[in-house]
Amino acid sequence: MPNPIPVIVVGMGERASIYAREALSHPDLLRIVGVADVDPQKLRQAQNMFHIPDGHCFSSVEELAAVPRFAAAVINGTMDQLHVPTSLPLLRHGYDILLEKPFAVSQEEADRLLCCARETGRHVMICHVLRYAPFYRKIKEALTAGELGDIINIHMAEQVSFFHHSVSYVRGKYASPELCGSGMLLSKCSHDLDIMAWLMGNVRPLSVSSAGSQFQFRPEMAPEGAGSHCLLDCPIERSCIYSARRLYVEHPQRWANNIWRDYGSRAGSDEEKMRILSEPDQPFSRCVYRCDIPVVDHQSLLISFAGGATGTFSMNGGASASGRHIHITGTRGEISGIFEEQCFTISRIDPCAPEGRRLQMIDVSDLQKGNAHGGGDQAIVRDFVAMLRGEEVSSCHTTLEDSMTGHRLVFLAERSRERGGEVQHYSF
Ligand SMILES: NC(=O)c1ccc[n+]([C@@H]2O[C@H](COP(=O)([O-])OP(=O)(O)OC[C@H]3O[C@@H](n4cnc5c(N)ncnc54)[C@H](O)[C@@H]3O)[C@@H](O)[C@H]2O)c1
């Protein structure tokens, strides 16, 4: 059995913990030998969970980079705006990195990271975990096998449910570039644009245009009589679909963990939760219409690819249910499906068939097992380890160069949106 790869975690938050826990379930793959986090509580938790010696616990990346390299790689799970600043010194120190998406918050930052990775000869693998989900993996296989002929259009839509949208993109840490470093398209949809670029294979994008706005979560859209805080001054709280009481206490499965994790009282009583939510400066009780959101709640893109193919993408926040929809039209047929439904349909053109087509349903539910990213979170760790060991990597494997396309589409789309939909040309 090969030795586990020694790995350090930087930013032991929600995401990095998911990857790091693979060391507990698969001790043959990797071993967590160090941790760096600015939060002393996170440091302590990680130290206990992975039996890390005191000398390998650091309260900053600078401290970590000041000691001789003692692991093969780093898992970087800091927030968006810290990805590049925390990765550069570690690459220069000789670490390979598994880095969360979005890996950079601007094209300049992305270029700086790529440049540093090339100069140092280190690997940076981006957590585009959806590539590893069986739903998208099987679609990729069907396209690679030529099932649809040549692709004419890929249409994708990401519906963000009203409860996810409000807790993360209105009241939570993704509501403002000041908090997370990104706009909504980058933080939520860099996955989707990465998937589109990946499915297009060698066909490169040529241009992007985009429109979007903050449509819903503005004071003008507040219901008549609405207050500014659900539990302090809102007479219509009981009938509002965004009532903090309803979303975070009465229906605790609805992303409420996002809050109770932050406030450290996840296991507390309903009375305790109501007391916390009733605090005047409690962000999760603010009226969703009065949060002064600088990011969009919906955005659409039109992408031209070489050879005349197109890609269309829409992100819609505040939907009745979350869902990633895809419809691919090719010269020989179509694929359509919804990620959350764990199946898709291939419709092949067949002039001899009664309806002119043959339908095949591909069910991936056995493979996907209801996991949020379809098992991608675990599969990417295995692929990262395979890469570090010099073993064969999976067909979903993504290099930093590969990952650049989806992020570049986001940056160009944002510039187009800010310039009233002006077409932005994609350069290589
Ligand atoms: N791949 C995906 O599907 C996916 C899904 C959700 C979030 N994300 C991304 O994952 C990243 C992390 O999100 P999260 O929800 O785990 O965040 P989090 O807030 O739970 O974790 C971030 C951690 O970084 C630590 N930290 C902050 N500043 C630091 C610094 N200077 N040095 C070291 N540690 C520092 C924090 O204390 C915290 O423990 C974000 O970029 C987010 O956009 C990716």
The ligand as a Tripos MOL2 file, in Angstrom:
@<TRIPOS>MOLECULE
LIG
   44    48     1     0     0
SMALL
NO_CHARGES

@<TRIPOS>ATOM
      1 N1        -16.3260   23.9480   -4.6070 N.am      1 LIG1
      2 C1        -17.5390   24.2840   -4.1810 C.2       1 LIG1
      3 O1        -18.5260   23.7380   -4.6310 O.2       1 LIG1
      4 C2        -17.7240   25.3490   -3.1320 C.ar      1 LIG1
      5 C3        -18.9260   25.4170   -2.3980 C.ar      1 LIG1
      6 C4        -19.0530   26.4100   -1.4180 C.ar      1 LIG1
      7 C5        -18.0230   27.2970   -1.1960 C.ar      1 LIG1
      8 N2        -16.8760   27.2200   -1.9630 N.ar      1 LIG1
      9 C6        -15.7540   28.1320   -1.7410 C.3       1 LIG1
     10 O2        -14.9520   27.5810   -0.7070 O.3       1 LIG1
     11 C7        -14.2480   28.6370   -0.0260 C.3       1 LIG1
     12 C8        -14.4240   28.4720    1.4720 C.3       1 LIG1
     13 O3        -15.7820   28.5430    1.8200 O.3       1 LIG1
     14 P1        -16.2750   28.0500    3.2590 P.3       1 LIG1
     15 O4        -17.7550   28.0890    3.2330 O.co2     1 LIG1
     16 O5        -15.5680   26.8170    3.6230 O.co2     1 LIG1
     17 O6        -15.7490   29.2800    4.1420 O.3       1 LIG1
     18 P2        -15.4700   29.2740    5.7180 P.3       1 LIG1
     19 O7        -15.6490   30.6960    6.1480 O.co2     1 LIG1
     20 O8        -16.2440   28.2050    6.3920 O.co2     1 LIG1
     21 O9        -13.9240   28.8840    5.7940 O.3       1 LIG1
     22 C9        -12.8740   29.7850    5.5640 C.3       1 LIG1
     23 C10       -11.7960   29.5120    6.6030 C.3       1 LIG1
     24 O10       -10.6680   30.3200    6.2960 O.3       1 LIG1
     25 C11       -10.1560   30.8470    7.5370 C.3       1 LIG1
     26 N3         -9.3540   32.0310    7.2230 N.ar      1 LIG1
     27 C12        -9.7640   33.3070    7.0560 C.ar      1 LIG1
     28 N4         -8.7170   34.1060    6.7760 N.ar      1 LIG1
     29 C13        -7.6200   33.2980    6.7430 C.ar      1 LIG1
     30 C14        -6.2610   33.5310    6.4810 C.ar      1 LIG1
     31 N5         -5.7910   34.7500    6.2140 N.pl3     1 LIG1
     32 N6         -5.3930   32.4860    6.5600 N.ar      1 LIG1
     33 C15        -5.8520   31.2280    6.8560 C.ar      1 LIG1
     34 N7         -7.1540   30.9650    7.1080 N.ar      1 LIG1
     35 C16        -8.0210   31.9740    7.0380 C.ar      1 LIG1
     36 C17       -11.4050   31.1080    8.3510 C.3       1 LIG1
     37 O11       -11.1350   31.2510    9.7210 O.3       1 LIG1
     38 C18       -12.2230   29.8590    8.0190 C.3       1 LIG1
     39 O12       -11.9180   28.8130    8.8960 O.3       1 LIG1
     40 C19       -14.8320   29.9310   -0.5720 C.3       1 LIG1
     41 O13       -13.9340   30.4560   -1.5190 O.3       1 LIG1
     42 C20       -16.1270   29.5210   -1.2410 C.3       1 LIG1
     43 O14       -16.4970   30.3580   -2.3010 O.3       1 LIG1
     44 C21       -16.7120   26.2530   -2.8860 C.ar      1 LIG1
@<TRIPOS>BOND
     1     1     2 1
     2     2     3 2
     3     2     4 1
     4     4     5 ar
     5     4    44 ar
     6     5     6 ar
     7     6     7 ar
     8     7     8 ar
     9     8     9 1
    10     8    44 ar
    11     9    10 1
    12     9    42 1
    13    10    11 1
    14    11    12 1
    15    11    40 1
    16    12    13 1
    17    13    14 1
    18    14    15 2
    19    14    16 1
    20    14    17 1
    21    17    18 1
    22    18    19 2
    23    18    20 1
    24    18    21 1
    25    21    22 1
    26    22    23 1
    27    23    24 1
    28    23    38 1
    29    24    25 1
    30    25    26 1
    31    25    36 1
    32    26    27 ar
    33    26    35 ar
    34    27    28 ar
    35    28    29 ar
    36    29    30 ar
    37    29    35 ar
    38    30    31 1
    39    30    32 ar
    40    32    33 ar
    41    33    34 ar
    42    34    35 ar
    43    36    37 1
    44    36    38 1
    45    38    39 1
    46    40    41 1
    47    40    42 1
    48    42    43 1
@<TRIPOS>SUBSTRUCTURE
     1 LIG1         1 GROUP 0 **** ****
